[in-house]
Amino acid sequence: MKKILFISIFFLVAWFAYAQTIQVDENTIRQIIDILQKLVKEGQIQIPAPVKVSPEVEKKIEPVPASVIPAPAQLPAGVKPALPESIEAILIPPENIKPVLPDEDREDDVIIQINNLRITRILLNPGIENVKAIFFAVRDTGWKCMLFESEESEKSLPCILDLRKSILQKELAIQITDDTILLQRNRRKAKLEDFNIGDKINVYGFMDEDNNGIDALIVRKIVSAPKPLPSRLPIQHKHKLPSTSTPICIQVITPAYNPQNPLECKEFPTPCDVSPGWIKTEKCPATSTSP
């Protein structure tokens, strides 16, 4: 019985994996769920109980740092994302990515250049042949769209209204292939690792009129994404030493006499050592004594 049950579950899992690419009848899925529920009630399938973790173990489990989770795309108002904005977009199969990319037929494509696009997401190694990465971008301040008759033509024309509307309302998927030329702002060659989310770029290539995907021939980085400023620590004021009222005295012998007994005159080592109430004088008589 266990072998039959194991084989049936194996075929069900394989059938579910195959059913992701085709449309499945809802009634069939409900029947399968009912069968599984009956097997669970009869005890033929045992669902493992959730593992309880002690509070001490929970303290040792470190949370996932925020840097590992990619930030969601910040799209302007009225812009429809080409792909879902959730983290699951990284694991989208190639079959779901191809509809937003340009096809191989370039007869219905237009040669286009769009300046001042801002990268919202970067998808590396999408699993499509000859595609290294996909840049998702939206128009930014000062964006400009130009059309070219051919790759050799240097003169450009403003984009037609339909293309401008599509750029305003959609997140563009830019296909980066092995033939795409990546440039820095100073027109030096760049690497794929030099591009980050938030960078402003200029794109030149073929745009598909059906889905507005771009097969990039040249991608030039114009402005790098601003890096977050480091958090400033509060300024720690040093404790000042309490000021002393004792003046700084020079090592100079200072004669002084007692006003109550003018004959009593002494020579002190510094002016600060003169006894209180004594009067300083230029010279003591010869009969005076020094302390």
C-alpha positions in Angstrom: 0.0 0.0 0.0 2.8 2.4 0.9 4.5 1.7 -2.5 1.3 2.5 -4.4 0.8 5.6 -2.4 4.4 6.8 -3.0 4.1 6.2 -6.7 0.7 8.0 -6.9 2.2 11.0 -5.1 5.2 11.0 -7.4 3.0 11.1 -10.5 0.9 13.9 -8.9 3.9 16.0 -8.3 5.2 15.4 -11.8 1.7 16.2 -13.2 1.6 19.5 -11.2 5.0 20.5 -12.6 3.8 19.9 -16.1 0.5 21.6 -15.5 2.3 25.0 -14.8 2.8 25.5 -18.5 -0.8 24.6 -19.6 -4.3 25.5 -18.5 -5.7 23.1 -15.9 -9.4 22.5 -15.2 -10.4 23.7 -11.7 -12.7 20.7 -11.2 -9.8 18.3 -11.7 -7.7 20.2 -9.1 -10.6 20.0 -6.6 -11.0 16.3 -7.1 -7.3 15.7 -6.4 -7.5 17.9 -3.3 -10.5 15.9 -2.0 -8.6 12.6 -2.5 -5.6 13.9 -0.6 -7.8 15.1 2.2 -9.4 11.7 2.5 -6.0 10.0 2.7 -4.9 12.3 5.4 -8.1 11.6 7.4 -7.6 7.8 7.1 -4.0 8.2 8.3 -2.4 6.9 5.2 -0.6 10.2 4.8 1.0 11.8 7.8 1.6 15.5 7.9 4.6 16.3 10.1 3.9 18.7 13.0 5.6 22.0 13.0 8.9 22.1 14.8 8.9 24.2 18.0 11.9 26.3 18.6 12.9 27.3 22.1 13.4 31.0 22.9 17.1 30.5 23.4 17.4 29.1 19.8 15.3 32.0 18.4 17.8 34.5 19.9 20.7 32.8 18.1 18.9 32.9 14.7 20.1 36.0 13.0 17.6 38.0 10.9 18.1 38.4 7.2 20.0 41.7 6.6 18.1 44.3 4.6 20.9 44.5 2.0 20.1 40.9 0.8 16.5 41.8 0.0 16.3 43.9 -3.1 14.5 47.1 -2.9 11.2 47.3 -4.8 11.1 49.2 -8.0 10.1 52.9 -7.6 8.0 53.5 -10.7 6.5 56.9 -11.5 2.8 57.4 -11.3 0.9 55.9 -14.2 3.7 53.5 -15.2 2.8 49.8 -15.7 5.6 47.4 -14.6 6.8 45.0 -17.3 7.1 42.2 -14.7 5.8 41.8 -11.1 7.5 44.1 -8.6 7.8 41.4 -5.9 11.0 39.5 -5.1 9.7 36.5 -6.9 10.5 38.3 -10.2 14.0 37.1 -9.8 12.9 33.5 -10.1 10.6 34.1 -13.1 11.1 31.3 -15.7 12.3 32.3 -19.1 8.9 31.5 -20.7 7.4 34.4 -18.7 10.2 36.8 -19.5 10.2 36.3 -23.3 6.9 38.1 -23.9 8.3 41.4 -22.7 11.5 41.1 -24.8 11.9 41.9 -28.6 11.6 39.0 -30.9 14.3 38.0 -33.5 12.3 39.5 -36.4 13.5 43.1 -36.9 11.4 44.0 -39.9 8.7 45.6 -37.7 11.2 47.1 -35.3 12.3 50.8 -35.2 15.8 52.1 -34.5 15.5 54.3 -31.4 17.5 56.2 -28.9 16.2 57.2 -25.5 18.1 59.4 -23.2 17.8 59.8 -19.5 16.3 56.5 -18.5 16.5 55.4 -14.9 17.2 51.7 -14.1 14.5 50.3 -11.7 15.6 46.6 -11.7 18.4 44.4 -13.1 17.8 40.7 -14.0 21.1 38.8 -14.5 21.3 35.5 -16.4 17.6 35.2 -17.2 18.2 31.8 -18.8 17.6 33.0 -22.4 20.1 32.2 -25.1 22.6 35.1 -25.9 21.0 37.3 -23.2 23.3 38.3 -20.4 21.0 40.6 -18.5 17.8 42.6 -18.7 17.6 46.2 -17.5 14.2 47.5 -16.6 14.0 51.3 -16.8 11.6 54.2 -16.8 11.9 57.7 -18.1 13.5 60.3 -15.9 13.7 64.1 -15.8 14.8 65.5 -19.2 14.2 62.2 -21.1 14.3 62.4 -24.9 13.3 60.0 -27.7 14.8 60.0 -31.2 14.2 57.8 -34.3 16.8 56.8 -36.9 16.1 55.5 -40.5 19.0 53.0 -40.3 22.0 52.1 -38.2 24.3 54.1 -40.6 22.1 57.3 -40.5 23.4 60.1 -38.2 20.3 62.3 -38.5 17.5 61.7 -36.1 13.8 62.5 -35.9 11.6 63.0 -32.9 9.6 59.9 -31.9 6.1 59.6 -33.0 3.3 60.1 -30.4 2.5 56.4 -30.0 6.1 55.6 -29.0 6.2 58.5 -26.6 3.0 57.4 -24.9 4.3 53.8 -24.5 7.5 55.1 -22.9 5.5 57.3 -20.5 3.1 54.5 -19.5 5.3 51.4 -19.4 8.4 50.1 -17.8 10.8 49.3 -20.6 12.6 45.9 -20.8 16.1 46.5 -22.3 17.8 43.3 -23.5 21.6 43.1 -22.9 23.3 40.6 -25.2 26.9 39.6 -26.0 26.9 42.2 -28.8 25.7 45.1 -26.6 28.3 47.8 -26.1 28.4 49.1 -22.5 30.0 52.5 -22.0 30.8 54.8 -19.1 30.0 58.5 -19.1 33.4 59.3 -20.6 32.6 56.7 -23.4 35.1 54.2 -22.1 34.1 50.6 -22.1 32.1 49.4 -19.0 31.3 46.1 -17.5 27.9 44.7 -16.5 28.9 45.1 -12.9 29.3 48.9 -13.3 25.5 49.3 -13.7 23.3 49.5 -10.6 19.7 50.2 -9.7 19.0 54.0 -9.9 21.6 54.7 -12.5 20.6 57.0 -15.5 21.4 55.6 -18.9 21.1 56.3 -22.6 19.9 53.4 -24.8 20.3 52.9 -28.5 18.9 49.9 -30.3 15.9 48.2 -31.9 12.5 48.6 -30.3 9.8 46.0 -30.9 6.5 47.7 -31.9 4.5 44.9 -30.3 5.7 45.0 -26.7 8.2 48.0 -26.8 11.1 45.8 -25.7 14.5 47.1 -26.7 17.3 45.0 -28.1 20.2 47.3 -27.0 23.1 48.0 -29.3 24.7 50.6 -27.0 24.0 51.4 -23.4 25.8 54.4 -21.9 25.8 55.2 -18.2 25.2 58.9 -17.6 24.7 59.3 -13.9 25.5 56.9 -11.1 22.9 56.3 -8.4 23.5 58.4 -5.3 25.0 56.4 -2.5 23.4 56.8 1.0 25.3 59.1 3.3 26.9 57.4 6.3 25.1 58.0 9.6 26.8 60.7 11.5 27.7 60.1 15.1 26.8 62.8 17.7 29.7 65.1 18.4 31.2 64.3 21.8 32.4 67.5 23.5 35.5 67.1 25.5 35.3 67.9 29.2 37.1 71.1 29.9 39.3 71.2 33.0 38.0 73.6 35.7 39.9 76.9 35.5 42.0 77.6 38.5 42.3 81.1 40.0 45.9 80.6 40.8 48.0 82.9 38.6 51.1 81.8 36.8 54.1 83.3 38.8 57.6 83.9 37.5 60.5 82.7 39.5 61.6 86.1 40.6 62.7 87.0 44.2 60.1 89.5 45.5 60.9 91.6 48.6 58.0 92.7 50.8 57.5 94.1 54.3 54.9 93.9 57.0 52.9 97.1 57.2 52.2 96.5 60.9 56.0 96.3 61.5 57.8 98.1 58.7 61.1 96.8 60.0 60.0 93.2 59.3 61.0 92.7 55.6 61.4 89.4 53.7 62.4 88.2 50.3 59.9 85.7 48.7 60.9 83.3 45.8 57.9 84.4 43.7 55.3 87.2 43.8 52.6 84.5 44.6 54.4 83.5 47.8 54.1 87.0 49.3 52.2 86.7 52.6 48.7 88.2 52.5 48.6 91.8 53.6 52.3 92.4 53.0 53.4 95.2 50.8 55.9 94.6 48.0 59.0 96.8 47.9 62.1 97.2 45.8 64.6 96.1 48.4 64.7 95.0 52.0 67.1 96.5 54.5 70.3 94.6 55.2 69.1 93.6 58.6 66.0 91.7 57.2 65.9 88.0 56.9 64.8 85.8 54.1 62.3 83.0 54.7 
